[in-house]
Amino acid sequence: QQQVKQSPQSLIVQKGGISIINCAYENTAFDYFPWYQQFPGKGPALLIAIRPDVSEKKEGRFTISFNKSAKQFSLHIMDSQPGDSATYFCAAGDGGSQGNLIFGKGTKLSVKP
Amino acid sequence: EAGVVQSPRYKIIEKKQPVAFWCNPISGHNTLYWYLQNLGQGPELLIRYENEEAVDDSQLPKDRFSAERLKGVDSTLKIQPAELGDSAVYLCASSLDGRVGTEAFFGQGTRLTVV
């Protein structure tokens, strides 16, 4: 019940295209859903996060879509650029008594020029 | 402002030897996490501190792993003795208050290789 399932495992997109990464969770106590971006040799860095009181959040080219009833959320990267090539992790957190972040297994995104 | 600082960046040790990793969180952050990241996988929580108290260490292999956060600031993660399967990246992260789901900031990690 603590798992966060992420797909696809890898993704190749042409420059200017849309990258879409999906995540699903089981634990309804989760109330914080961040996406992290990780470059080789670096720690994960927060990209964008959403809480379940909204269905969508947009920051620049990055958008999170959240479907509470389906227990799914996704990251959309518009106008994908080669510099976006990295591994993306979704995560879910229970901001109540737990405060832990459970991560998906990651999606390796390659944006071809 | 400095981010989360970890040292060393890389460590190579022989199996059965001890090893320690150090983390300095962002100033003022009450919550400190240690995560394990295997190659091609997402981070997995080992232990979480709220100030100096370990509030979740359920995933920490206590037979060989130990951690401490003296004075609620810096933290050390130790493995003794190390096994081949411990080869991974050990990530430290801190958050202003993890109990209310504030952003977690990660350090660059320590890459451990056990030979």
Interface residues (C-beta under 8 A of the other chain):
Chain A: Q6 D31 Y32 P34 Y36 G41 K42 G43 P44 A45 L46 A49 R51 F89 A91 G93 D94 G95 G96 S97 Q98 G99 N100 L101 I102 F103 G104 K105 G106
Chain B: V4 T31 Y33 G40 Q41 G42 P43 E44 L45 R48 E50 V55 D56 L91 A93 S95 D97 G98 R99 V100 G101 E103 A104 F105 F106 G107 Q108 G109
